[in-house]
Amino acid sequence: MLSTVLVLAGSALRLVPLLVGAPVPHPDEFNAAFWPLLVALGDPAPEVFYYPYFHTYVLALLQLLRGLALAPPDVSLNSWLGIQYFWRPEAALLLARWVNALSGGVTMLLVAGLARQIYGRRGGLIALGLSAVAVLPVRQSPVAGLDVPMTMWYVAAAWSAVRLVSHPGTKGYLWAGVLAGLAASTKYHGALAAIPIVVAHVSLRRSLVDRRLWIAGGATVATFLAGSPYI
């Protein structure tokens, strides 16, 4: 019961700002509004590489689906996307903000799951309560930047790394590497999510030439490049 209350409270703190008014704008929101529309219009890499592109592709796919659902029959999808780009970017920005707010809610659950994996049920509940009301995640979740989705993938990768202690199979290493690659392909320093995989492996005195570790590393690099193929 308490966990349900905490999840609802944390979700409300992240989602309600989008219902009652826009959050404080952030410069990165320009990227979340315009880059996905450019990709959806047919430019797979708008030649700006200070961020990788995976999250932009996710938003571009959502914009395409939105266009398929909302474009009038007498307006082509490309024309509808062009209208959004030049005259209605606020709608694209709002979609990106909702994606981030939902990502923030998922991160809250992942933090609780990670803590429970290490410290048991009580630790998971405490972590859930703290992450539900933590000021920085609550403030940033409705803002359409890359920090929130990167953190979601990062925490998922860390949890997968911790699970390698009790689930040391090849599949676990593969998934941990994939999640670390998604974190890196969302924002470059998400690559640090690979460190917990190595730490978990070495702490159990497993060899550095163990093929499972190299599978995780290969999955990290391959997933990064698949998510941002023009880097």
C-alpha positions as CSV (number, residue, x, y, z in Angstrom):
1,M,0.0,0.0,0.0
2,L,2.8,2.4,1.0
3,S,4.7,1.7,-2.2
4,T,1.6,2.5,-4.3
5,V,1.1,5.8,-2.5
6,L,4.8,6.7,-3.1
7,V,4.6,5.8,-6.8
8,L,1.4,7.9,-7.2
9,A,3.0,10.8,-5.4
10,G,6.2,10.7,-7.4
11,S,4.3,10.3,-10.7
12,A,2.1,13.3,-9.8
13,L,5.1,15.5,-9.0
14,R,6.5,14.7,-12.4
15,L,3.3,14.8,-14.6
16,V,1.1,17.4,-13.0
17,P,3.4,20.4,-14.1
18,L,2.6,19.5,-17.7
19,L,-1.1,19.7,-17.0
20,V,-1.2,23.0,-15.1
21,G,1.5,24.9,-17.0
22,A,4.8,24.6,-18.8
23,P,8.0,24.0,-16.7
24,V,10.8,26.4,-16.7
25,P,12.3,26.2,-20.3
26,H,15.7,24.8,-20.9
27,P,18.0,25.5,-23.9
28,D,18.2,21.8,-24.8
29,E,14.4,21.8,-25.4
30,F,15.1,23.4,-28.8
31,N,16.8,20.1,-29.8
32,A,13.9,18.0,-28.5
33,A,11.4,20.1,-30.6
34,F,13.1,20.6,-33.9
35,W,15.6,17.8,-34.4
36,P,13.0,15.0,-34.3
37,L,10.9,16.8,-36.8
38,L,13.9,17.2,-39.1
39,V,14.6,13.5,-38.8
40,A,11.0,12.7,-39.5
41,L,11.1,14.9,-42.6
42,G,13.9,12.8,-43.9
43,D,17.2,14.1,-42.5
44,P,18.6,11.3,-40.4
45,A,21.5,13.3,-39.0
46,P,21.1,17.1,-38.9
47,E,24.9,17.5,-38.6
48,V,25.0,18.4,-35.0
49,F,26.9,15.9,-32.9
50,Y,27.4,17.4,-29.5
51,Y,24.7,14.9,-28.5
52,P,24.2,11.4,-29.9
53,Y,20.9,10.6,-31.7
54,F,19.1,7.7,-30.1
55,H,16.5,9.8,-28.2
56,T,16.0,12.0,-31.2
57,Y,15.1,9.0,-33.2
58,V,12.7,7.8,-30.5
59,L,11.0,11.3,-30.6
60,A,11.0,11.3,-34.5
61,L,9.2,8.0,-34.5
62,L,6.6,9.4,-32.1
63,Q,6.2,12.4,-34.3
64,L,5.6,10.2,-37.3
65,L,3.0,8.2,-35.4
66,R,1.4,11.5,-34.3
67,G,1.3,12.7,-37.9
68,L,-0.3,9.5,-39.1
69,A,-3.0,9.9,-36.5
70,L,-3.7,13.6,-36.8
71,A,-2.9,14.7,-40.3
72,P,-6.0,15.5,-42.4
73,P,-6.7,13.2,-45.4
74,D,-5.9,16.0,-47.8
75,V,-2.6,16.9,-46.3
76,S,0.5,14.7,-46.8
77,L,2.5,13.4,-43.9
78,N,5.5,15.4,-45.0
79,S,3.5,18.6,-45.3
80,W,2.0,18.1,-41.9
81,L,5.4,17.6,-40.3
82,G,6.6,20.8,-42.1
83,I,3.7,22.7,-40.6
84,Q,4.7,21.4,-37.2
85,Y,8.3,22.5,-37.7
86,F,7.6,26.0,-38.9
87,W,4.3,27.0,-37.1
88,R,3.5,24.5,-34.3
89,P,6.8,23.4,-32.6
90,E,5.1,23.9,-29.2
91,A,3.1,20.6,-29.9
92,A,6.3,18.7,-30.7
93,L,7.9,20.1,-27.5
94,L,5.0,19.1,-25.4
95,L,5.3,15.5,-26.6
96,A,9.0,15.5,-25.8
97,R,8.2,16.8,-22.3
98,W,5.6,14.0,-21.7
99,V,8.2,11.4,-22.8
100,N,10.7,12.8,-20.3
101,A,8.1,13.0,-17.5
102,L,7.2,9.3,-18.1
103,S,10.9,8.4,-18.3
104,G,11.3,10.1,-14.9
105,G,8.6,8.0,-13.5
106,V,10.2,4.8,-14.8
107,T,13.5,5.8,-13.4
108,M,11.9,6.2,-9.9
109,L,10.8,2.5,-10.2
110,L,14.2,1.4,-11.4
111,V,15.9,3.1,-8.5
112,A,13.5,1.2,-6.1
113,G,14.2,-2.1,-7.9
114,L,18.0,-1.6,-7.8
115,A,17.9,-0.8,-4.1
116,R,15.7,-3.8,-3.4
117,Q,18.1,-6.0,-5.3
118,I,20.9,-4.9,-3.0
119,Y,19.2,-4.1,0.4
120,G,16.0,-6.0,0.4
121,R,12.4,-4.9,0.5
122,R,12.8,-2.2,3.1
123,G,15.8,-0.7,1.3
124,G,13.7,-0.6,-1.9
125,L,10.9,1.2,-0.2
126,I,13.2,3.8,1.3
127,A,14.8,4.4,-2.1
128,L,11.4,4.7,-3.7
129,G,10.3,7.3,-1.2
130,L,13.5,9.3,-1.6
131,S,13.5,9.2,-5.4
132,A,9.8,10.1,-5.5
133,V,10.4,13.5,-3.9
134,A,14.1,14.2,-4.8
135,V,14.2,17.8,-6.0
136,L,16.5,17.5,-9.0
137,P,14.7,14.5,-10.7
138,V,11.3,16.1,-10.0
139,R,12.4,19.4,-11.4
140,Q,14.1,17.9,-14.5
141,S,11.5,15.2,-15.4
142,P,9.0,17.5,-17.2
143,V,11.9,19.3,-19.1
144,A,12.7,18.0,-22.6
145,G,16.4,17.5,-22.1
146,L,18.5,14.3,-22.4
147,D,19.5,13.9,-18.7
148,V,16.3,12.2,-17.6
149,P,16.1,9.5,-20.4
150,M,19.9,8.9,-20.1
151,T,19.5,8.4,-16.3
152,M,16.7,5.9,-16.9
153,W,18.9,3.8,-19.2
154,Y,21.8,4.3,-16.8
155,V,20.0,3.0,-13.7
156,A,18.6,0.1,-15.7
157,A,22.1,-0.8,-16.8
158,A,23.4,-0.5,-13.2
159,W,20.6,-2.8,-12.0
160,S,21.4,-5.3,-14.7
161,A,25.1,-5.2,-13.6
162,V,24.2,-5.9,-10.0
163,R,22.1,-8.8,-11.1
164,L,25.2,-10.4,-12.7
165,V,26.3,-11.3,-9.2
166,S,23.4,-13.8,-8.8
167,H,22.6,-14.3,-12.5
168,P,26.0,-14.7,-14.2
169,G,24.7,-16.1,-17.5
170,T,25.6,-14.8,-20.9
171,K,22.1,-13.4,-21.5
172,G,22.5,-11.2,-18.4
173,Y,25.8,-9.8,-19.6
174,L,24.3,-9.1,-23.0
175,W,21.3,-7.2,-21.6
176,A,23.6,-5.2,-19.3
177,G,25.7,-4.2,-22.3
178,V,22.7,-3.3,-24.4
179,L,21.3,-1.0,-21.6
180,A,24.7,0.7,-21.2
181,G,24.8,1.3,-24.9
182,L,21.4,2.9,-24.9
183,A,22.5,5.2,-22.0
184,A,25.6,6.2,-24.1
185,S,23.6,6.6,-27.2
186,T,21.2,9.0,-25.4
187,K,24.0,11.2,-23.9
188,Y,27.7,10.4,-24.3
189,H,28.6,10.2,-20.6
190,G,26.0,7.5,-20.3
191,A,28.9,5.3,-21.4
192,L,29.9,5.3,-17.7
193,A,27.1,2.8,-17.2
194,A,29.5,0.2,-18.5
195,I,31.7,0.6,-15.3
196,P,29.3,-1.3,-13.0
197,I,29.3,-4.2,-15.4
198,V,33.1,-4.5,-15.1
199,V,33.0,-3.9,-11.3
200,A,30.4,-6.7,-10.8
201,H,32.5,-9.0,-13.0
202,V,35.8,-8.3,-11.3
203,S,34.4,-8.3,-7.7
204,L,33.5,-12.0,-8.2
205,R,37.0,-12.8,-9.3
206,R,36.0,-13.6,-12.8
207,S,38.7,-13.4,-15.5
208,L,39.1,-10.3,-17.6
209,V,39.3,-12.6,-20.7
210,D,36.0,-14.2,-19.8
211,R,34.0,-14.1,-23.0
212,R,30.9,-12.9,-21.1
213,L,32.6,-9.6,-20.3
214,W,33.6,-9.1,-23.9
215,I,30.1,-9.9,-25.0
216,A,28.8,-7.1,-22.7
217,G,31.4,-4.7,-24.1
218,G,30.6,-5.6,-27.7
219,A,26.9,-5.2,-27.0
220,T,27.6,-1.7,-25.5
221,V,29.5,-0.5,-28.5
222,A,27.1,-2.1,-31.0
223,T,24.0,-0.7,-29.3
224,F,25.6,2.8,-29.1
225,L,26.4,2.7,-32.9
226,A,23.0,1.3,-33.7
227,G,21.3,4.1,-31.8
228,S,23.5,6.8,-33.3
229,P,24.8,5.4,-36.6
230,Y,26.1,8.6,-38.0
231,I,28.4,9.4,-35.1
